Amino acid sequence: MILLLWVYHASLILLLGAELTQACAYLVGQEIVPNEFAAGDPETAKTHPRQPERERELVHAGSEQP
């Protein structure tokens, strides 16, 4: 039971860290690009298009301080 709880909490920490990394990269305007060793799924790439440049500019324009 203790091992199961440890695995559960460790996986939550890992996944929340990945989500936080993705959110921070989105706010800064950087794109997360896999390296040359990553294996991709062509079907997933079709359903998750990259963020257009214009949308990225609008995100940055709204977050600037005067």
C-alpha positions as CSV (number, residue, x, y, z in Angstrom):
1,M,0.0,0.0,0.0
2,I,2.8,2.4,0.9
3,L,4.6,1.7,-2.4
4,L,1.3,2.4,-4.4
5,L,0.9,5.7,-2.6
6,W,4.5,6.6,-3.3
7,V,4.2,5.8,-7.0
8,Y,0.9,7.8,-7.2
9,H,2.5,10.9,-5.6
10,A,5.7,10.7,-7.6
11,S,3.7,10.5,-10.9
12,L,1.6,13.5,-9.8
13,I,4.7,15.5,-9.1
14,L,6.2,14.5,-12.5
15,L,3.0,15.4,-14.5
16,L,2.4,18.6,-12.6
17,G,6.0,19.6,-13.4
18,A,5.4,18.9,-17.1
19,E,2.2,21.0,-17.1
20,L,4.0,23.9,-15.3
21,T,6.8,23.8,-17.8
22,Q,4.4,23.8,-20.7
23,A,2.4,26.7,-19.2
24,C,5.6,28.8,-18.5
25,A,6.8,28.2,-22.1
26,Y,3.5,29.3,-23.5
27,L,3.5,32.5,-21.4
28,V,7.0,33.3,-22.4
29,G,6.2,32.5,-26.1
30,Q,8.7,29.7,-26.6
31,E,7.6,26.6,-28.4
32,I,8.5,23.2,-26.9
33,V,10.2,21.3,-29.6
34,P,11.2,17.6,-29.3
35,N,14.8,16.7,-30.1
36,E,15.9,14.5,-33.0
37,F,15.5,11.3,-30.9
38,A,11.9,11.8,-30.0
39,A,9.3,9.5,-31.7
40,G,6.2,11.3,-32.8
41,D,2.7,10.2,-33.8
42,P,1.6,11.8,-37.1
43,E,-2.1,11.5,-36.1
44,T,-1.4,13.5,-32.9
45,A,0.4,16.2,-34.8
46,K,-2.7,16.6,-37.1
47,T,-5.0,17.1,-34.1
48,H,-2.7,19.5,-32.2
49,P,-1.6,22.2,-34.5
50,R,1.1,24.6,-33.5
51,Q,0.2,28.1,-32.2
52,P,0.1,30.6,-35.0
53,E,2.5,33.5,-34.9
54,R,-0.2,36.1,-34.8
55,E,-1.8,34.5,-31.8
56,R,1.6,34.4,-30.0
57,E,2.0,38.2,-30.7
58,L,-1.4,38.9,-29.2
59,V,-0.5,37.0,-26.0
60,H,2.7,39.0,-25.6
61,A,0.9,42.3,-26.4
62,G,-1.6,41.8,-23.6
63,S,1.0,40.9,-21.0
64,E,3.3,43.9,-21.3
65,Q,3.5,46.4,-18.4
66,P,3.3,50.1,-19.2
